[in-house]
């Protein structure tokens, strides 16, 4: 059989070392008696500079025997790839969608962590692509699938993901080279050799294990549990709700204070009692209400944003992601764009209402905030500005936004408790409606608008058959469209 090229595609995002990985493979091949060619094709900006690197390796012995140079392709061809390396799970999905991965030929090596795309982040509802479905697709589409959180492995060794993926490629034995030859290619690169070899070893070991290792879930921003409140949950609430309520008090104590977290449990007592009386015993109404109440009570405002931006953990994470050494200086520049509404939200309620209602006072504020500005958070002046803003947390209860949200939350909780006795299924759907409201600025305004529209339609729905199903249909329409047009159309159909 005539010799053919070994074809390799690397799908990576900006800053992940995809080009370095391609260079290592070229160095490995050329040092082992192969001709090598590499090209790169830039991708879309929504994936932070996603790029496809394509390589073909051809044995020099076959070239000498034929007496002529091989013709190597510049672009990957669907169905003709021996190896596909993806630096993130969605990148693996893109490769599968393009037909680059085939069950009769391709070894797919993918990191199982996620870097969410802009469309996933800005969706009205949960726009995340199901990681489980991507893993199943990888296992089904490839001849061999090697999946692990290689990003975590590289981070633990102070390196970048390309080194861990290079180790996984060596362990897969998809290339006819030894581990020592792979490691020599890293040494020949001459940059960050020690850290790269440690990440290489970690990737090699992980890929060589039989068990596929999914990425760990996001631990969120919650701090330690308030001990007294945790004991209260264990004592006063059913076990089926414990995991959600424990996460809720941790989040709210971190967001405001322990007293605020205690109020969260106070509010849920009535829902617990209604669920015990009218539910089927597993307390789904309490669980869903507890989930969305915790999220609602920890709404995003300028105080919260400033708090998160000035935390030590954030600076450490940025340094780690940038791959900065102990002696290197890292500068962080944050783009801030406070609008009048966001400023009045954190003002004392009387002052905020006055500013919104007084045109002559509002105009200079609008002029000053008409453009965003870049704030250097790592400078003393920039950090102190955000730190002072975060310090307003102690007065948050007096703010205009807090009082508006507080009234709205109370009305929603009262409605859920009332509906539990009348129509338990409808109460559960109402309990899930706050999922429409998230973020801040325009994102929150759109969600707030849709939530209000559903609450206004609820009296009509309660007079119709299958009110719960109709409300769910309306909520899904709102989550599927930011403009509100789908919800308006669904309102006309459902309530007609």
Secondary structure by P-SEA (a helix, b strand, c coil): cccccbbbbbbbccccaaaaaaaaaaaaaaaabbbbbbbbbbbbccccbbbbbbbbbbbaaaaaaacbbbbbbcccccccccbbbbccaaaaaaaaaaccccccccbbbbccccccccccccccccccccaaaaaaaaaaccccccccaaaaaaaaacccaaaaaaaaaaaaccccccaaaaaaaaaaaccaaaaaaaaaaaaaaaaacccccccccccccccccaaaaaaaaaccccccaaaaaaaaaaaaaaaccaaaaaaaaaaaaaaaaaaaacccccaaaaaaaaaaaaaaaacccaaaaaaaaacaaaaaaaaaaacccccbbbbbbbbbbbcaaaaaaaccaaaaaaaaacaaaaaaaaaaacbbbbbccccaaaaaaaaaaaaccccccccaaaaaaaaaaaaaaaaaaaaccccaaaaaaaaaccccccccaaaaaaaaaaaaaaaaaaaaaaaccaaaaaaaaaaaaaaacccaaaaaaaaaaaac
